[in-house]
Amino acid sequence: MSQFLFKGLIILLFTPQRIFVLTVGVIVSSPTLPDDAAAYECKKQEIEELKGQVRKELKASAGKSPELLKLIDSIQLLGLAYHFEREIQEALKDMHGIYGLVDDKEDLTNASLRFRLLRHEAYSVSSDVFSKFKDKEGNFEESLIGDSLGMLALYEATHLMVHGEDILEEALAFTTTHLQSMVTDQNNPLANRVIRALNQPIHKGLTRLEARHYISRKELANQPIRTKKRAHVINLHSSLQS
């Protein structure tokens, strides 16, 4: 009688509150011992529990725009969106419903990320939202140059422009010029991320490669992680690879 093994890739999903571990892979038939089937069922249950926790995070983040934007972005970059299609679509639909009512004080990072996520899913959103980041002369404010994450987020958003969107054409030129000046600063934790973005924006990337790049980001790897959580990740990795 054939049993089953799970072979896949471990994904670390970072959220503002905690880190989840999900696995992506396939089940393959193999003549294994009965214990392997039991181990697989245990891992399968654990994965479903982790997916349930992420769904709770999506629900808990509703109404907390910055957290929700980052969580959805993380899920999509990791290639896990198909696990949470309904939850993500409901969240984006709500965002689109109040798109024109967003607080004028919203920062560049969140404004850019919101625009990119909605337009990526074919929602009709106006690029005029970026007009508030221009000065009286019609140029993008010089103060934005010091906002590395915001500049990178705006750069990524510009790659979803359509013909005739002059403001996004200007934003692309503005961000590209200043991001290029960052790549020589190896002490900047975003340097490698910027280099990759300039060569291949997220919108033009392959999901599997984007996931691999995402979990290797320095700014994520350097985040403090509780010892027990790290031990759990290592143990799960070892178990799935054995």
N, C-alpha and C positions, 0 to 999 in steps of 0.2 A: 504494500500500500504506500503510495507516495505521500510524503509530508510536504510542507512548504517552508521556504526561507524568505526573509525580507532582505533585499539588497538595495541600498539607496544612499542618499546624501543627507548628512545632518545639517540642518539650518538653524542658526541662532537668530531669533526674532527679538529685536530690541524694541521696547516700548518705554514711554516715560516712567512707568512704574516698576517694570520688572523685565526679566529676560525669559523668553519661552524657547523651547527646543522643539522643532518639528522635523520630520523626516520626509523626504520625497524619494520615491523609488518604485520598484516593481516587485511583485511576488512571483517567484519562479518555482517550478516543480522540481523536486530533488529527492532521491531515495535516502532520507535521513532517519535518525532515531526518533522515537516518540517524544523524547524530551525537547527536541527542536520545535515540534509543533506547539507544545505548551509555552515555550519561550516566545515563539512568534505571537501567540495569542495574547501573552502578557504585554509585549511591546505594542501590539495593535491597540490594546485597550489604553495603554499609556498615551499613545499618539492621539487617540480620540479625546482623551481627557484634556490634553494640551490644546487641541483645536477648540474644545469647549471653552477653555480659559481665554483664548484669543477672541472668541465671539463675545464673551463677557466684557473684555476690554473695549471692543468696538462699541458695545452698547453703553458701557460706562463713560466712554469718551464723547458720546453724543452731547452736543451743546458746549463742548470744550474744544473749540475749533482747532487751535494749534496742535493739541494732542491727537485729535482725530486725523488731521491732515498727515502728520508724521507717521501714524500707525498704518494708515492706508498705503502711504508711499512705501513703507517698509515691506508690507505684505506683497505689493505688486513687484517691487524690485527683487524680492526673493523667489518670485515665480509661484507664489502660493495663493494668488487671487482666486483661482478656481475653487478653492476650498470654502471661500467666503463670498461668493458672488452676490447672493441675496443681501447680505449685510452691507457690503460695500455699495451696491447700487442704491439701496435705501438711504445710506448716508450721503452719497453724492447727489441724489435727488433732492434731499433736504437742503444741501448746500446751494444747489442751483436755484432753489426757490427763493432764497434770500440773498442771492449773489449781488444784486444792486444795492442791498441794504447794509453791506459790510462796513464796519467802523472805519472812518477815514484815517484813524490812527494805526490801522493794521500795518505791520512792518513789511519790508520788501520780501523777506523769505516766505512768509505765509501768503501774501498776495500772489506771489509767483507760483508757489506750490499749488494753491487753490486753482489758479488758472490752468496750470498744466494738467492736473488730475481731471478736471472737468472737461477740458477740450480733448484730452486723450480718449475720453469715453463719449466723444461726439456731442457733448452738450454745447449749446450756443451761448458763448460768453464773450463779452466785449473786451478788447484789449485796452479800451480807454481807462480801465482801472489803473493803468500804470501812469496816467497823466499826472496824478498827484505827486509823483516822484520827480517831477520836472520843476525847474526854477522859472522865474518870470520871463527869462529870455527863451524859454522853450527847450532848454538843454536839461539832461539828467543831472540832478544835483551832485556836486562834487563830494558831498558828505557820504554818498553811497559807496564810494571807493573803499572806505574803511570797513564796510560791512561785507566781509568775504563770503559768508554763507548766503547773504542776500544777493550778491552779485552772481554767484554760481547758480542760485535758484532762478534768477531772472534769465541768465544765459540758457539754461535748460528749457525754460518756458518759451523762449523765442523760436525754438525749433518746431513749434506747433503753429507758426504763423500761417496765414493764408494770403493770397495775392492782394496787395493794396493796403496792407497793415503797416503803414510807414513808421508808426511808433515802435513796432517790434523790430523793424529793420534798423532803426536807430539804436534800440536797446542791444541788438546783437553786436553792432559795431562798438558800442560803448563798453559792454561787458567783455568782449573778446580782447580788446586792447588792454584793459586793466588786469584781466585774468592772466594774460601772457606774462605780465610783469611779476606774477606770483610764483611761477614755476621754477624760478632760479633760487627761491628761498627754501632750502631743504629743511629748515627749522619750522616751517609752517606746516601744521598737521594736515592741511588741505592740499598741499602741493601735488601729491600723486593723484589725488582725486581730480584736481583741476587739469592736470596733464591728460588724464583719460577722457575727461569731458570735452576738452578741446579737440581731441582726436576722434572721439566717438560719443556724441551726446546720448543720453538715456533713450530718447525717442527712437534712435536709430540702432540701438544695441540689441543683442540677443539675450533673452531672458536668463538662460543658464549661465552665460558669461557675466551678466550683470549681478546675478546672485553671488557668484564666486567673488566678484570684486567687492560687493557690498559688505560681506562678512569679514573681508580683510582690511577694511578701512581703519586707519590708525586712530581716528578720533573715536571709533567704537571700541577698538581693542584696548584702548587706554582707559576706558570707563571703569570705575570701581565695581567689582562684582563680589557678592557675598561668597565666602569660602564654600559654604554648603552648596550653593548654586553651581559654582565652578566644578566641585567634586561630582555633582549629579551629571553635569554635561560630559565630563571626562568618562565617567562610568558608563553612561549611555552610549557614548562613541565607541568605547572598547567592546561593549556587549554587541553592538550592531555589526562591528567589523570582524568579530570572531566567527 
